[in-house]
Amino acid sequence: MKIPVIDKEKCVGCSACVASCPKKVFEIKDGKSNVVRPNDCIQCGTCEKVCPVGAIKLEEK
């Protein structure tokens, strides 16, 4: 099973992942994206595709 992992150094808090995730896995906290519901992830990869700075990668849990 893969879950999204966020590189906090790269994340600019644009909310693209929040807006695009069909399962609402992400939330913005303290100006950065956070994975708040990793078990709800359906591994669609949309978050990786929409992140403008490449801060999100799906990785094996």
Buried (B, 14 or more C-beta within 10 A) or exposed (E): EEBBBBEEEEBEEBEBBBEBBEEEBBBBEEEBBBBEEBEEBEEEEBBBEBBEEEBBBBEEE
